[in-house]
């Protein structure tokens, strides 16, 4: 199988490996990425202004971890 064929096949095989459709997997991954981005922004703001977002980033990461564990 060519590298291109393997790449294209991954669009089906990877989401299927976690019992999701392509779009279901995309939805979960985009939500996950958005939460990571927000956690990063909270951590950045906290670094500059320590009284703000004291536990926000760590709470968000813990919530993401729980979501991952619940999926498998």
Protein Blocks (a to p, Z undefined) as FASTA:
>chain_A
ZZklmmmmmmmmmmmmnopafklmmmmmmmmmmmmmmmmmmmmmmmmmmmgoklmmmmmm
mmmmmmmmmmZZ
